[in-house]
Amino acid sequence: GVALGAIALAGPSAFAQTIGFSQVGSEGDWRPAFSANMQESAKDYGVDLKFANAQGKQEEQLRAVRAFIAQGVDAIIIAPVVVTGWDQVLREARDAEIPVFLVDRDVDVEDKSLYVTRISADFNLEGKLAGAWLAAESKGDCKIVELQGTTGSAPAIERKKGFEAVIGQFPAMEIVATQSGDFTTEGGKKVMEAFIKSTDNLDGICASFAHNDNMQLGAIQAMKEAGLNPGKDVQMVSVDYVPAIKDALDDGEANASVELRSAVGEFIYPVVLDYIKNPAELDKWIVIPSDLHTAD
Ligand code: GYE
């Protein structure tokens, strides 16, 4: 006991906790900003962060998590690509007595005790905020094209559900075309090109709802190339609020974006580090607030 205080004076590095972080990939603009924040703020918390980029592949994530287990890290943080397929590897972490924290995306496991908690925004609420904005803007009368995020990912599932829950209250609001653009600018551009063809130049379409800004930015490009007026003829609403969509909002080519905070290391590390010191049961979800922005 006596030695503890004295050793603590040696500074955080003497007690650095080693944390493995399995990140989805580097798609879009939000994800790299989130990765950079996790890496930079690790230093502020004296965390030795082992960062693994899965390039959008769940197999890579499973490999990374198993490598973290083999290294005997103090905790594992996962931003899961998709919700399914996690039970087995989470059991392996539990058998090794390594606590697992989810950040950003969710998993679908029967036994929620397999992870300590999830620290993330409420994607369902984001979809609702987007839908509520569009309902007000269109006075409840709007045919919508939807650009979905990565199939099977929590944000694609929940943003769609939340959005549909709100527009479902308005008999004249309807999604007339929907497709996945995989959360990328190129994906969004391709999907919007297909929508432009299938709807005769977006004839009668009042809005584009994209599950993230990068797909919307790709959609804006596709529409401009087709001689259409994004932000004017078609209302453009998306999620993330990255710098490029702020520019598009200023230019009147986008109309609304729900902010997803990327500087969230300050929410995540204190929870993980406290738990390592004092493994007390936590709420299963620690929610980071969301906010809707428009041009004004
Ligand atoms: O909105 C998107 C990213 O998982 C909520 O993933 C996140 C989403 C985010 O690629 O831009």
Boltz pocket constraint, residues with backbone or C-beta under 6 A from the ligand:
constraints:
  - pocket:
      binder: B
      contacts: [[A, 27], [A, 28], [A, 29], [A, 30], [A, 31], [A, 104], [A, 105], [A, 155], [A, 183], [A, 211], [A, 212], [A, 213], [A, 239], [A, 240], [A, 260]]
      max_distance: 6.0
